[in-house]
Amino acid sequence: MALVACKDGMSKYFWFRAGVVAALACLSGCAVQTTMVPTGGSRADGTVEMSYEIGEFEHAKIDLAQAAKDAARRCQAWGYSDAEPFGGQKSQCLRSGGMSGCSRKFVSMQFQCIGGAPK
C-alpha cells in the first residue's frame, strides 16, 4: 500500500485510520446511570413492573438492588413482605430509526411480591 504525503506531512492513511477510530468511538456508546421506576403491576397477582428508557448508543448501568428495594416497597404497600426479580428483561422499541433500527428502547423487568397475602 503506497502512502501519499499530505501538505502538512501526514499521510492520507493516517487520517483515514484516525477517522475510523473516531467513528468507532462514537458508535461504541457510553455508560449511563439509569434508575428503574415502577411502571405497572398487579396487586392481585403480586407483580411489579420496573422499567427504564435508553437510547441507541447508551449502555445502561442499573442498580438492580435499588430496583428490588423500590419494588419491595410497592409490594409492602399491598401487604406483601418483599419482592424478587423473575424472568429477564424485556425491551420494546419506542422510536424507530438510527443505525440499529431502534433509536430509543423501553426496557422492563418483572418482580414477584413474596411473603404474605395482599391486604
C-alpha positions, 0 to 999 in steps of 0.5 A: 500500500503506497502512502501519499504525503499530505501538505502538512506531512501526514499521510492520507492513511493516517487520517483515514485510520484516525477517522475510523477510530473516531467513528468507532468511538462514537458508535461504541456508546457510553455508560449511563446511570439509569434508575428503574421506576415502577411502571405497572403491576398487579396487586392481585397477582403480586407483580411489579413492573420496573422499567427504564428508557435508553437510547441507541448508543447508551449502555445502561448501568442499573442498580438492580438492588435499588430496583428490588428495594423500590419494588419491595416497597410497592409490594409492602404497600399491598401487604406483601413482605418483599419482592424478587426479580423473575424472568429477564428483561424485556425491551420494546422499541419506542422510536424507530430509526438510527443505525440499529433500527431502534433509536430509543428502547423501553426496557422492563423487568418483572418482580414477584411480591413474596411473603404474605397475602395482599391486604 
